Amino acid sequence: MLVKEYRICMPLTTEEYRVGQLYTISKHSHQESEKGEGVEVVKNEPHEDPVHGPGQFTEKRVHLSSKLPSWARAVTPRIFYITEKAWNYYPYTITADSHSLQCSFLPKFSIYIETKYEDNCGDSENIFHSDKILGDHEVSFLDIAFDEIPERYYRSLEDPRFFSSAKTGRGPLREGWRQHTQPIMCSYKLVSVKFEVWGLQTRVEQFVHKVIRDILLIGHRQAFAWVDEWCGMTMEEVRRYEQATQEATNELIGLVAPAISVSEVGQPAATHSAPASAPSTPLSDEAPEFLAPPKTRPRKKSAPETLTLPALRERAGAE
């Protein structure tokens, strides 16, 4: 098992990001979905934990068959998805078992993610105090403005070096922004990747961590770049937006899912055992070096500009 801790700072408060996170996940999931592929929401409902209190339980299936790189399609079944079960006790999200995020056909592969959000610049040490960590683990600071992301995911409108928020006046972000920007918060993410296949374990775990690093950067960049879309939303409003978007996404990928309950926490307790969170993660189309086939086509220099969801926002606001 390979364990790493990622720290990602944002020019937001933790209270602001509570709304921004929900909005960003819903919008990004819709953008990444199409007929037969995407993020199917199976459950989204209040959950009460005896230790951590009220939270929100979600279960999703990330359908990926046609989106997998060629080297992965060669060894995976035609119908492939990742199951994600998450318990969000914001600003603390935990994972209780190693199977909370796993592949539909790889029982020996799992991802475990524990997250804490704090209003600081990432200088809290030993924030997890976890007895699950054996020995030291690597800590990586991710800079949403100046760390590179894969070219295919780059959108100029989402680049924090150039984006300026009309509503908040924040941005663009300059070199050294984490030392002088206010407000500032940090997402602390403890990520454990396990792939118990002899001969491939180390290489696959390292590759998956690289994918997760890219996805964390992309998601946090989008949350800031979309701040003018979600800034000012109440939790009730963002929950309505989340519900409308999730239902539209399920329809888009052609799946009929159970009714989604996204009412605020504090409702009667659900019957799930505690734990878990892991963000939806589109996989990279680059194979690890030991599996990469010869490249026969040039890569695209950039991805299309960000799509918007005006219809869904109107729909959410009208309810």
C-alpha positions in Angstrom: 0.0 0.0 0.0 1.3 3.4 -1.0 0.2 6.3 1.3 0.6 10.0 0.4 -0.7 13.2 1.9 -1.7 16.0 -0.4 -2.3 19.6 0.7 -4.1 21.9 -1.7 -4.6 25.6 -0.8 -7.5 27.7 -2.1 -8.2 31.5 -1.9 -11.5 30.7 -0.1 -12.8 30.0 3.4 -13.8 26.5 4.4 -17.4 27.7 4.8 -17.4 29.0 1.2 -15.8 25.8 -0.1 -18.6 23.7 1.5 -20.9 25.1 -1.2 -18.3 25.3 -3.9 -17.3 21.7 -3.5 -20.8 20.4 -4.0 -21.4 22.7 -7.0 -18.1 21.8 -8.7 -18.5 18.0 -8.3 -22.1 18.1 -9.7 -21.1 20.3 -12.7 -17.9 18.4 -13.5 -19.7 15.1 -13.3 -22.3 16.3 -15.8 -19.7 17.7 -18.2 -17.8 14.3 -18.1 -20.9 12.3 -18.9 -22.5 11.1 -22.1 -24.7 8.3 -23.4 -23.6 5.1 -21.6 -20.7 6.7 -19.8 -20.3 9.0 -16.8 -21.2 9.3 -13.2 -24.4 7.5 -12.1 -25.7 8.7 -8.8 -27.2 5.7 -7.0 -27.8 7.3 -3.6 -27.5 10.8 -2.0 -29.1 11.0 1.4 -28.6 12.3 4.9 -26.6 10.1 7.2 -26.1 10.2 11.0 -22.9 8.9 12.6 -22.7 8.3 16.4 -19.1 9.8 16.5 -19.0 12.4 13.7 -22.6 13.5 13.8 -24.8 14.5 10.8 -23.5 14.1 7.3 -24.3 13.1 3.8 -24.0 9.7 2.3 -23.4 9.3 -1.5 -23.0 6.2 -3.6 -22.0 6.6 -7.3 -20.9 4.4 -10.1 -18.4 5.9 -12.5 -18.9 4.2 -15.8 -15.7 4.3 -17.8 -15.5 1.6 -20.4 -15.0 3.7 -23.5 -13.0 6.3 -21.7 -10.2 3.9 -20.6 -6.9 4.1 -22.3 -6.1 1.4 -24.9 -3.7 -0.5 -22.6 -6.4 -0.7 -19.9 -9.2 -1.7 -22.3 -7.1 -4.7 -23.2 -7.3 -6.2 -19.7 -10.8 -5.0 -18.5 -14.3 -6.3 -19.3 -16.5 -4.3 -21.6 -18.7 -3.1 -18.8 -16.5 -1.4 -16.3 -17.2 1.0 -13.5 -15.8 2.3 -10.2 -18.1 2.2 -7.2 -17.7 5.2 -4.9 -19.3 5.4 -1.4 -18.7 8.5 0.6 -19.7 9.9 4.0 -19.2 13.7 4.2 -19.0 15.2 7.7 -17.8 18.6 6.4 -15.2 19.9 7.2 -14.1 16.3 8.0 -14.6 13.4 5.6 -13.4 9.9 6.4 -13.1 6.5 4.9 -13.7 3.5 7.1 -13.0 0.5 4.9 -10.6 -0.1 2.1 -13.4 -1.0 -0.3 -15.1 2.3 -0.3 -13.7 3.1 -3.8 -13.1 0.0 -5.8 -13.3 -1.4 -9.3 -16.1 -3.7 -10.4 -13.8 -6.5 -11.3 -10.6 -5.9 -9.3 -11.2 -6.9 -5.7 -7.5 -6.5 -4.9 -7.5 -2.8 -5.9 -8.8 -0.1 -3.6 -8.4 3.6 -2.8 -8.8 5.0 0.7 -9.1 8.8 1.1 -9.5 10.8 4.3 -10.0 14.6 4.1 -9.9 17.5 6.4 -10.4 21.2 5.6 -8.9 24.1 7.6 -8.6 27.8 7.3 -4.8 28.0 7.0 -2.1 27.8 4.4 -1.3 24.1 4.8 0.9 24.4 7.9 -1.0 22.0 10.2 1.3 19.0 11.0 0.1 15.5 11.9 -3.4 16.6 11.2 -4.8 13.1 10.8 -3.1 11.4 13.8 -3.9 8.1 12.1 -2.9 4.8 13.5 -3.4 3.3 10.1 -0.2 5.0 8.8 2.9 2.9 9.3 6.0 5.1 9.5 6.5 8.3 7.6 4.5 9.2 4.5 5.2 11.7 1.7 3.6 15.1 2.0 3.0 17.0 -1.3 1.9 20.6 -1.6 -0.2 21.1 -4.8 -0.3 24.6 -6.2 -3.6 25.2 -8.2 -2.0 28.1 -10.1 1.5 27.0 -11.0 1.6 23.2 -10.9 1.2 21.6 -14.3 -1.8 19.6 -15.3 -2.2 17.4 -18.4 -2.6 19.5 -21.6 -5.9 17.8 -22.5 -7.5 19.1 -19.3 -6.2 22.7 -19.6 -8.8 25.4 -20.2 -7.7 29.0 -20.3 -10.8 30.2 -18.5 -10.0 27.9 -15.6 -6.3 29.0 -15.2 -6.0 30.7 -11.8 -3.0 32.7 -13.1 -5.4 34.7 -15.3 -8.8 34.3 -13.7 -10.3 37.2 -11.8 -13.5 36.8 -9.8 -16.0 39.6 -10.5 -18.0 38.8 -7.3 -15.2 38.3 -4.8 -12.4 40.4 -6.4 -10.0 37.4 -5.9 -7.4 36.5 -8.5 -5.4 36.3 -10.6 -3.0 34.3 -8.4 0.7 35.4 -8.6 3.9 33.6 -7.6 3.9 33.1 -3.8 0.2 33.7 -3.5 -0.1 31.2 -0.6 2.0 33.3 1.6 0.1 36.6 1.3 -3.5 35.7 0.1 -6.5 36.2 2.4 -8.8 34.4 2.9 -7.0 31.1 2.5 -7.9 27.5 3.3 -6.3 24.1 2.7 -7.6 20.7 1.8 -5.6 18.0 3.5 -6.1 14.6 1.8 -4.6 11.4 3.1 -4.6 8.9 0.1 -3.9 5.2 0.4 -3.7 3.2 -2.8 -3.6 -0.6 -2.6 -3.1 -3.0 -5.5 -2.2 -6.5 -4.3 -0.9 -8.1 -7.4 2.7 -9.4 -7.2 5.0 -7.9 -9.7 2.7 -4.9 -10.5 1.9 -3.5 -7.1 4.5 -0.7 -6.8 4.2 0.5 -10.4 0.4 0.6 -10.5 0.1 2.3 -7.1 2.6 5.0 -8.2 0.6 5.5 -11.4 -2.7 5.8 -9.6 -1.3 8.4 -7.3 -0.1 10.4 -10.3 -3.7 10.3 -11.7 -5.2 11.3 -8.3 -2.7 14.2 -8.1 -3.9 15.5 -11.5 -7.5 15.2 -10.6 -7.1 17.0 -7.3 -5.5 19.9 -9.1 -8.1 20.0 -11.8 -11.0 19.9 -9.3 -9.7 22.6 -7.1 -8.8 24.8 -10.0 -12.4 24.5 -11.3 -13.9 25.3 -7.9 -12.0 28.6 -7.8 -12.6 29.4 -11.5 -16.4 28.8 -11.1 -16.7 30.8 -7.9 -18.8 33.5 -9.5 -21.3 30.7 -10.5 -21.8 29.4 -6.9 -20.8 32.3 -4.7 -23.8 33.4 -2.7 -25.7 30.1 -3.0 -27.1 28.8 0.3 -26.8 25.1 1.2 -30.5 24.7 0.3 -29.9 26.2 -3.1 -26.8 24.2 -3.9 -28.6 21.0 -2.8 -31.4 21.8 -5.2 -28.8 22.4 -8.0 -27.1 19.2 -7.1 -30.3 17.2 -7.3 -31.3 18.7 -10.6 -27.9 18.1 -12.1 -27.6 14.5 -10.8 -31.0 13.6 -12.2 -30.1 15.2 -15.6 -26.8 13.3 -15.6 -28.4 10.0 -14.9 -30.8 10.6 -17.8 -27.9 11.7 -20.0 -26.0 8.4 -19.5 -29.2 6.4 -20.1 -29.6 5.0 -16.6 -32.7 5.0 -14.4 -31.5 5.5 -10.9 -33.5 5.5 -7.6 -34.9 8.8 -6.5 -32.2 11.1 -5.1 -32.7 12.6 -1.6 -30.5 15.5 -1.0 -32.3 17.2 1.9 -30.1 18.8 4.5 -28.5 16.7 7.2 -30.4 16.3 10.5 -33.0 14.0 9.0 -33.6 10.5 10.5 -30.4 8.4 10.4 -29.6 6.2 7.5 -28.6 2.6 8.1 -25.1 2.7 6.7 -22.0 2.0 8.7 -19.6 5.0 9.0 -16.9 6.2 6.8 -15.6 7.2 3.5 -14.9 9.7 0.8 -13.2 9.8 -2.5 -13.7 12.2 -5.4 -14.9 11.0 -8.8 -11.8 10.5 -10.8 -11.6 10.4 -14.6 -8.6 8.2 -15.5 -5.6 9.4 -17.5 -5.3 8.0 -21.0 -1.5 7.6 -20.5 -0.3 4.2 -19.5 2.5 3.7 -17.1 5.8 3.4 -18.9 5.9 -0.4 -18.5 2.5 -0.8 -20.2 2.5 2.1 -22.7 2.0 1.2 -26.4 3.7 3.1 -29.2 1.9 6.5 -29.8 0.6 6.8 -33.3 -1.4 10.0 -33.0 -0.4 13.5 -31.8 -1.9 14.7 -28.6 -4.4 17.5 -28.6 -2.9 20.8 -27.4 -5.9 21.9 -25.4 -9.4 20.9 -24.3 -12.5 22.7 -25.3 -13.6 25.7 -23.2 -15.7 25.0 -20.1 -19.3 24.1 -20.7 -22.0 25.8 -18.6 -25.3 24.5 -17.3 -27.7 27.5 -17.5 -30.8 25.4 -17.9 -30.0 23.3 -14.8 -29.3 26.4 -12.7 -32.6 27.9 -13.7 -34.3 24.7 -13.0 -32.7 24.4 -9.5 -33.5 28.0 -8.7 -37.1 27.6 -9.7 -37.8 24.7 -7.4 
